[in-house]
Amino acid sequence: MPQFDICYRDEHGGLAAKVTTPALDAHHAKILAHALKEREHKTLEVWDGETLVYGRGTDAH
């Protein structure tokens, strides 16, 4: 099962939290990222290695 990095950023764009987790695919990692998101996190990103597969929020790439 592939590993994905889920990164949460604060209002200044700094890394607030990072979770590395197995998921069936990028879609499942995206669902997990939203489920784990805390209110203070302004942006979330899902990475597959060096590739950004999903970003949501004001500073997402």
N, C-alpha and C positions, 0 to 999 in steps of 0.2 A: 504494500500500500504506500502511495507517495506521501512524502512529508511536505507540509506547507508552513510557512511562517506567517503569522498574523500579527501585524504591528498596529498599535494604537498610538495616536499622537495627540498632544495637548494643544491648547489654543495658540501656542507659539510655534508649533511645528516640531517640538521636541518629542523624542520617543518617551511615551508614558508607560507602555507595557508591551511585551512581546511574548507570544505563545508559539511554540513549535508543536505541531500536531499532525498525526496521520489523518487522511481523509480519502474517500474514494476517488474524488476528482476536485477540480477547482470550484465547481458549483457547490458541493458539499462543504468545502472549506469556507466559502462565502457565507453560507447559512450559519455555520458555527461562529464565524467572526461577528456577525450581527447578534447572535444569541449571547455572546460573551461581553459585548460592548457595554461599558459603564457610561453613565450620563456625562461625566467630565471629559470623556474622550471625544474630541471634535472630528477626528479623521481616523479611518481605518484602511489598512492595506493588506492584501493577501498576496504573498510572494511564493512562487515556485522556483526555488533556487534564486537566480539573479533576475528572473522575469516577474514583473508586476502583472498579476492576472486579474486583479480587481482593486479598485480604489473608490472610496466614498468619503466625501467631506470637502471642506474648503481647500485643503492643501494636497489632495490626492493627485497623483501624477497620471 
